[in-house]
Amino acid sequence: MSGVGYRQLWAVDPDGWRAAGSAWAGLTGPVDRRVDGLRAAGGRLRGGWSGAAATAADARLAGLRDELASIAPALIEVDQVLAELAGRLTVAKARLTLAVAQADAAGLLVDRSGGVRVDPARVRPTDGTGGAAAGVAVTGVAAALRATLDEAAAADRAAAGRLDELTRAAGAGWASPPPPGRPAPGAAPVLVSAWWSGLTPAQRRWLIGHEPALVGRLDGVPVAARDQANRLRLDVWRAELLAERRRLLSRVPPGPVTSIRLRGVAGRLAGLDALVERLTAGGEPRAYLLGLDPAGEGRVVVALGDPDHADRVLTYVPGMTAGLDDAPGELGRAARVLDRCAALAPGERSAAVLWLDYDAPDLLNEAASAGQARDAGPALHRFQEGLRASHDGPPARQTVLGHSYGSLVVGVAAREHGLAADALVFVGSPGVGASHAAELGVPPGEVWASTAPDDVIRAARPPEELGRRALLRTVPLAAVLGWPDQAGHQLWFGHDPSDPGFGGRVFGSGRGGHTGYWDPGNPALDGMARVVLGR
């Protein structure tokens, strides 16, 4: 389509496009079952038939199996295309609503074709100043409508172009021979992005289908490609957890340690199943799987909305005890911030990422050390660099939010490695490994923090401070002798970022303890959303 009309945009149903995309993605299940059927048929063939004809038949079955398997990434890509179209149309409709409301407030009428004129019942064009102001308003509303319709038309053309390319690929073959070369281990995301950009679409599809473990974890590869690759591995990851459970169950008697590990595996399986349900739900916004590792406590990176095409991107780093078992709950926190962003700025595209790609502390003695935060720093640095490198269009506003121990992860990464971020947010922080906001490398005024009045993290004082307080309680003379009395702004990992003396900016929080920042009605929730939006 060369353009989108006013009435056409009003009438379009973004949810219909989302549902169509989900239906295409749902075909991956039947395709996988056919692939498994061909694999089983090949096994039976090899077990009872030999010779040249048997070899040829086996090769033919293998070829058919590969052809079927190669369709799966394309089915996922159709879902991505239609979900992106739906998201852009949702934003365009929101902008259209705002423009019409602006027209009504100015005493203007918008007709069925999108024409704008003065409402003679409310504004008389001959009324001097009022008429001139109405003319300016007409021009402004008309320009806003044109821009909105142009954006909808651009979304339509982009989706049509990608679907046309998939159609051509279906006729010419989904994949070409494997491309030469791979990025060196630890390659900078900008180099990974350049390598990926130099491949043909067919070469990219070959890599997604044949080397999903490589593509899925490479920072700098577009979000859509990583999502396709990682979704292809969901069955593999679940099989790994089931195999781990079988190994543990084979130990007789199980013993207390084995029982604890079995509960851990059960938790990770439940978390993985809940994530799969969210990935396949087809709701708004679409979820993108950017990484998963079921080993240990489990790690996962999931985006809500496509960060490569969003105007505002939040990366949320959770804290102590976070793992695959409770990843769906942590993802819900990111979703609540995203919901507030949509409510506060319906005409902008925002995305939120749950980044749980580190070994979060499980016990208090682990959380008392900054070691795991330091270990996580390089990975968070690369991830943020990757978001910058793969983003399509003008740079997005990138915000990194850390909660509890996650705030230390964010602070250490920013101070020691640098973060590709426009703003940092710390909530319920035990300290961020810095004594002043200026050490964190983001623009002045873009370090934010909030601590609830009843958050127990306020008691997270450094060991020397705890010792001093104990001494003052048991030996009052120490106070008389002038034992140094700090202002109470030192937490376990440095200066309290919620203290104005840290040099950041503070937004308020209602009562809710250490985890209530995302509760409905808590002003901290709007505070986080406004930072993401840059307001």
C-alpha positions in Angstrom: 0.0 0.0 0.0 1.3 3.5 -0.8 -0.6 5.0 2.1 -2.9 4.4 5.0 -6.1 6.4 5.2 -7.7 8.0 8.2 -10.7 5.8 8.3 -8.6 2.7 7.5 -6.3 3.4 10.5 -9.3 3.9 12.8 -10.8 0.6 11.6 -7.6 -1.5 11.8 -7.5 -4.2 14.5 -3.9 -4.7 15.8 -5.0 -7.7 17.8 -6.0 -9.4 14.6 -2.5 -9.2 13.3 -1.1 -10.5 16.5 -3.5 -13.4 16.4 -2.5 -14.2 12.8 1.2 -14.1 13.8 0.6 -16.5 16.7 -1.2 -18.9 14.4 1.8 -19.0 12.1 4.2 -19.5 15.0 1.9 -22.3 16.3 2.6 -24.3 13.1 6.1 -25.0 14.5 4.6 -27.7 16.7 3.2 -29.8 13.8 6.3 -29.2 11.8 8.5 -30.5 14.7 6.2 -33.6 15.0 6.6 -34.3 11.3 10.4 -34.0 11.6 10.4 -36.4 14.6 8.2 -38.8 12.5 10.7 -38.7 9.6 13.6 -39.3 12.1 11.8 -42.3 13.5 11.1 -43.7 10.0 14.7 -43.3 9.1 15.7 -45.3 12.2 13.3 -48.1 11.3 14.7 -48.1 7.8 18.3 -48.4 8.9 17.4 -51.3 11.2 15.9 -53.6 8.6 17.2 -52.6 5.2 20.6 -52.3 3.7 22.2 -51.7 0.3 22.4 -48.9 -2.2 18.6 -48.4 -2.3 18.4 -48.2 1.5 21.2 -45.6 1.5 19.5 -43.5 -1.1 16.2 -43.7 0.8 17.8 -42.8 4.0 19.5 -39.8 2.4 16.1 -38.7 0.9 14.4 -38.9 4.3 17.2 -36.9 5.8 16.8 -34.3 3.1 13.1 -34.1 3.7 13.7 -33.8 7.4 16.1 -30.9 6.9 13.7 -29.1 4.6 10.9 -29.3 7.1 13.2 -28.2 10.0 14.3 -25.2 8.0 10.7 -23.9 7.9 10.5 -23.4 11.7 12.6 -20.1 11.8 10.5 -18.7 9.0 7.2 -19.4 10.9 8.6 -17.6 13.9 9.7 -14.7 11.7 6.2 -14.3 10.3 5.0 -14.0 13.9 7.7 -11.4 14.6 6.8 -9.4 11.6 3.0 -9.3 12.3 3.6 -8.6 16.0 5.9 -5.7 15.1 3.2 -4.4 12.7 0.6 -4.7 15.4 2.7 -2.8 17.8 3.4 0.0 15.4 -0.3 0.3 14.5 -1.2 0.4 18.2 1.1 3.3 18.7 -0.2 5.0 15.5 -3.8 4.6 16.7 -2.9 6.1 20.1 -1.3 9.1 18.3 -4.4 9.4 16.2 -6.6 9.5 19.3 -4.3 12.2 20.8 -4.5 14.3 17.7 -8.3 14.1 17.6 -8.4 15.1 21.3 -6.2 18.0 20.5 -8.5 19.1 17.7 -11.5 18.9 20.0 -9.8 20.9 22.7 -9.0 23.6 20.1 -12.6 23.8 18.8 -11.9 21.9 15.6 -13.6 19.2 13.6 -12.0 16.2 12.0 -14.1 14.8 9.2 -14.4 11.1 8.1 -11.5 11.5 5.6 -9.2 13.2 8.2 -9.7 16.7 7.0 -9.4 19.4 9.7 -11.5 22.5 10.0 -12.8 25.0 12.5 -16.0 24.1 14.2 -18.2 27.2 13.4 -20.4 26.5 16.5 -17.4 27.0 18.8 -15.0 29.3 17.0 -15.9 32.1 14.6 -13.1 32.6 12.0 -13.8 36.3 12.0 -13.0 36.7 15.7 -9.6 38.3 15.3 -7.2 36.6 17.7 -9.4 33.6 18.2 -9.7 33.0 14.5 -5.9 33.3 14.0 -5.3 30.8 16.9 -7.8 28.4 15.4 -5.9 28.6 12.1 -2.6 27.7 13.8 -4.4 24.8 15.6 -5.8 23.5 12.3 -2.2 23.5 10.8 -0.8 21.7 13.9 -3.5 19.0 14.0 -3.4 18.4 10.3 0.4 17.9 10.5 0.0 15.5 13.4 -2.5 13.5 11.5 -0.3 13.3 8.4 2.7 12.2 10.5 0.6 9.5 12.1 -0.8 8.2 8.8 2.7 8.3 7.3 4.0 6.2 10.3 1.2 3.6 9.8 2.0 3.5 6.1 5.7 3.0 6.8 4.8 0.1 9.2 2.7 -1.5 6.5 5.4 -1.2 3.9 8.0 -2.7 6.2 5.9 -5.6 7.1 4.9 -6.3 3.5 8.5 -6.1 2.4 9.6 -8.7 4.9 6.8 -11.0 4.1 7.5 -10.7 0.4 11.1 -11.6 1.1 10.0 -14.7 2.9 7.7 -15.6 0.1 10.6 -15.4 -2.4 12.8 -17.4 -0.1 10.1 -20.1 0.0 10.5 -20.5 -3.7 14.2 -20.2 -4.0 15.1 -22.1 -0.8 15.2 -21.0 2.8 18.9 -21.3 3.3 22.2 -21.1 1.3 25.4 -23.0 2.0 27.0 -22.0 5.4 28.7 -18.7 5.4 32.5 -18.6 6.0 33.9 -17.4 9.3 32.4 -16.8 12.7 33.0 -14.0 15.2 36.0 -14.6 17.5 35.1 -15.6 21.0 34.4 -12.4 23.0 34.2 -10.3 19.9 32.8 -6.8 20.5 29.1 -6.5 19.7 29.7 -3.8 17.1 32.0 -6.3 15.2 29.3 -9.0 15.6 26.8 -6.6 14.2 29.0 -5.8 11.2 29.5 -9.5 10.5 25.8 -10.3 10.6 25.0 -7.3 8.4 27.4 -8.7 5.8 25.5 -12.0 5.5 22.7 -12.7 3.0 19.2 -13.4 4.4 19.7 -17.1 3.3 23.0 -17.3 5.1 21.4 -15.9 8.3 18.6 -18.5 8.1 21.2 -21.2 7.7 23.0 -20.1 10.8 19.7 -19.8 12.8 18.7 -23.3 11.7 22.0 -25.1 12.0 23.9 -23.1 14.7 21.1 -21.8 17.0 23.4 -22.0 20.1 25.8 -19.6 18.5 23.3 -17.1 17.1 21.1 -17.1 20.2 23.8 -15.9 22.6 25.7 -13.4 20.4 25.3 -9.8 21.6 25.1 -7.6 18.5 22.9 -10.0 16.5 19.4 -8.5 16.0 16.9 -9.4 18.6 14.6 -11.1 16.1 17.3 -13.5 14.9 18.3 -14.4 18.5 14.7 -15.0 19.4 14.3 -17.4 16.5 17.4 -19.3 17.4 16.6 -19.6 21.0 13.1 -20.7 20.5 14.4 -23.6 18.4 16.4 -24.8 21.5 13.5 -24.8 24.0 13.0 -28.5 23.7 16.7 -29.1 24.1 16.8 -27.1 27.4 13.8 -28.9 28.7 15.4 -32.2 27.9 18.5 -31.2 29.8 16.4 -30.5 32.9 14.5 -33.8 32.6 17.8 -35.7 32.2 19.2 -34.0 35.3 16.1 -35.0 37.2 16.4 -38.6 36.1 20.0 -38.7 37.2 19.0 -37.4 40.7 16.1 -39.8 40.9 18.5 -42.7 40.2 20.3 -42.1 43.4 19.0 -44.5 46.1 18.6 -43.5 48.8 18.3 -39.9 47.7 19.7 -38.1 50.8 19.0 -34.5 51.9 21.4 -32.9 49.3 19.8 -34.8 46.4 16.3 -33.9 47.7 17.3 -30.2 47.7 18.6 -30.5 44.2 15.4 -32.2 43.0 13.4 -29.3 44.3 15.7 -27.0 42.4 15.2 -28.9 39.2 11.4 -28.9 39.7 11.5 -25.2 40.2 13.5 -24.6 37.1 11.2 -26.8 35.1 8.2 -24.9 36.3 9.9 -21.6 35.5 10.8 -22.8 32.0 7.3 -24.0 31.4 5.8 -20.7 32.5 8.2 -18.9 30.2 7.3 -21.1 27.3 3.6 -20.3 28.0 4.4 -16.6 27.9 6.5 -16.9 24.7 3.7 -18.7 22.9 0.7 -16.8 24.4 0.6 -14.3 21.5 -0.3 -11.4 23.9 0.8 -7.8 23.8 3.6 -7.1 23.9 5.3 -10.0 22.2 8.1 -11.7 24.2 11.5 -12.3 22.6 13.8 -14.9 24.1 17.4 -13.6 24.0 19.1 -16.2 26.1 18.6 -19.1 28.4 20.7 -21.5 30.4 19.0 -24.1 32.6 22.2 -25.1 34.5 22.8 -24.1 38.1 20.1 -21.8 39.3 19.3 -21.0 35.6 19.8 -17.8 33.6 17.4 -16.1 31.2 17.1 -12.9 29.1 13.7 -12.1 27.8 12.4 -8.9 26.2 8.8 -7.6 26.2 8.5 -5.8 22.9 11.3 -5.6 20.3 14.2 -3.5 21.7 15.6 -3.1 18.2 12.6 -1.0 17.1 11.6 0.7 20.4 12.0 4.4 21.2 12.6 3.6 24.9 14.3 0.5 26.3 14.5 -0.7 29.9 16.9 -3.4 31.1 15.9 -4.7 34.5 18.5 -6.6 36.6 17.0 -8.5 39.6 18.7 -9.3 42.8 19.3 -12.0 45.4 17.7 -15.4 44.8 16.7 -14.6 41.3 16.9 -17.6 39.0 15.0 -19.5 36.3 12.4 -20.7 38.8 11.1 -17.2 39.6 11.9 -15.6 36.2 8.2 -15.3 35.3 7.7 -13.2 38.4 10.6 -11.0 37.7 9.4 -10.6 34.1 6.1 -9.5 35.6 7.9 -6.6 37.3 9.4 -5.5 34.0 6.0 -5.7 32.4 4.4 -3.5 35.1 6.9 -0.7 34.3 6.2 -1.2 30.6 2.5 -0.9 31.3 3.0 2.4 33.1 5.1 3.6 30.2 2.3 2.8 27.8 -0.2 4.6 30.0 2.0 7.7 30.4 3.2 7.8 26.8 0.8 5.9 24.5 2.3 7.4 21.4 5.7 6.0 22.0 7.1 2.5 21.5 8.8 1.1 24.6 10.4 -2.3 25.4 11.6 -3.9 28.6 14.2 -6.6 29.1 14.6 -8.9 32.0 18.4 -9.5 32.2 19.1 -12.4 34.5 22.4 -13.6 32.9 24.4 -13.8 36.1 24.7 -16.0 39.2 22.6 -14.1 41.7 23.3 -14.8 45.4 21.1 -17.3 47.1 22.2 -16.8 50.7 22.9 -13.7 52.8 26.6 -14.7 53.2 26.9 -14.7 49.4 25.0 -11.4 49.1 27.5 -9.8 51.6 30.2 -10.0 48.9 30.5 -8.0 45.7 32.2 -11.0 44.0 29.1 -12.1 42.0 28.4 -8.6 40.9 31.9 -8.1 39.6 31.6 -11.4 37.8 28.4 -10.2 36.1 29.9 -6.9 35.0 31.4 -7.9 31.7 28.3 -9.7 30.5 26.0 -6.8 31.3 28.4 -4.4 29.6 28.4 -6.6 26.4 24.6 -6.9 26.5 24.0 -3.2 26.6 26.6 -2.7 23.8 24.7 -5.3 21.8 21.4 -3.4 22.2 23.1 -0.3 20.9 24.7 -2.1 18.0 21.5 -4.0 16.8 19.1 -1.1 17.2 17.4 -0.1 14.0 16.8 3.6 13.4 17.6 6.6 15.7 19.1 5.5 19.0 16.7 4.5 21.7 16.8 5.9 25.2 18.4 3.1 27.2 17.7 2.8 30.9 19.2 0.1 33.2 17.4 -0.6 36.4 18.8 -2.7 39.3 16.9 -3.9 42.3 18.6 -4.9 45.6 21.8 -6.9 44.8 21.0 -6.2 41.1 21.7 -2.5 41.8 25.2 -3.5 42.8 25.6 -5.5 39.5 24.5 -2.4 37.6 26.7 0.0 39.6 29.8 -2.2 39.3 29.3 -2.7 35.6 28.9 1.0 35.0 31.9 2.0 37.1 34.3 -0.7 36.1 33.3 -1.5 32.4 31.0 1.3 31.3 27.3 0.8 30.3 25.7 1.9 27.0 22.9 3.6 29.0 21.3 7.0 29.1 20.0 6.5 32.7 20.6 4.3 35.7 17.9 3.5 38.3 18.5 1.8 41.7 15.6 0.7 43.9 16.0 -1.0 47.3 19.8 -0.7 46.9 22.4 -1.9 49.5 24.9 0.4 47.7 26.2 0.4 44.2 29.9 0.1 44.7 30.5 3.8 44.2 30.7 6.8 46.5 29.2 9.3 44.0 27.0 9.3 41.0 29.7 10.9 38.9 31.7 7.6 39.0 29.0 5.8 37.0 29.6 7.3 33.6 26.1 8.4 32.6 25.0 12.0 31.8 24.6 14.3 34.8 21.2 14.1 36.3 20.5 10.6 35.0 21.3 8.5 38.1 18.1 7.8 40.0 17.2 6.0 43.2 14.4 5.2 45.5 14.2 3.3 48.8 10.9 2.6 50.6 10.6 4.0 54.1 10.1 0.4 55.4 12.7 -1.4 53.3 14.9 -3.5 55.4 17.8 -2.7 53.1 18.2 0.5 55.1 19.8 -1.7 57.8 22.4 -3.0 55.4 25.3 -1.1 57.1 28.9 -1.9 56.4 30.7 -4.2 58.9 32.7 -1.3 60.4 29.5 0.7 60.9 27.8 -2.2 62.6 30.7 -2.7 64.9 30.8 1.0 65.8 27.1 1.0 66.7 27.5 -2.1 68.8 30.4 -0.4 70.6 28.3 2.7 71.2 25.5 0.6 72.7 27.8 -1.3 75.1 30.4 1.4 75.9 28.6 4.8 76.0 32.0 6.4 76.8 33.0 5.8 73.2 30.6 8.4 72.2 31.9 10.8 74.7 35.5 10.2 73.6 34.5 11.3 70.1 34.2 8.0 68.1 33.5 9.1 64.6 29.8 9.3 63.9 28.9 9.1 60.3 25.7 10.6 59.0 24.2 7.1 58.4 24.4 7.3 54.6 26.9 4.4 54.2 25.3 1.1 53.2 27.0 -2.3 52.8 28.3 -1.5 49.3 29.0 2.2 49.6 27.1 5.5 49.8 23.3 5.1 49.8 22.3 6.2 46.2 19.0 7.4 47.7 20.8 10.0 49.8 21.0 13.4 48.1 24.7 13.5 49.0 25.3 10.7 46.5 24.8 13.2 43.7 21.9 11.4 42.0 18.2 12.2 41.9 15.6 10.6 44.2 12.0 9.7 43.5 9.6 8.7 46.2 8.2 5.3 47.1 5.3 4.2 49.3 5.5 1.6 52.0 5.8 -1.9 50.6 9.0 -3.3 52.1 11.8 -4.5 49.9 9.7 -5.8 47.0 6.8 -3.4 46.9 8.2 -0.9 44.4 6.1 -2.5 41.6 2.9 -2.6 43.6 -0.1 -0.9 41.8 -0.4 2.6 43.2 3.1 2.8 44.5 4.5 6.2 43.3 7.8 4.4 42.7 6.3 2.5 39.8 5.5 5.8 38.0 8.9 7.1 39.0 10.6 4.2 37.2 8.4 4.6 34.2 9.1 8.3 33.9 12.8 7.8 34.0 12.5 5.2 31.2 10.5 7.8 29.2 12.9 10.6 30.0 10.3 12.7 31.7 
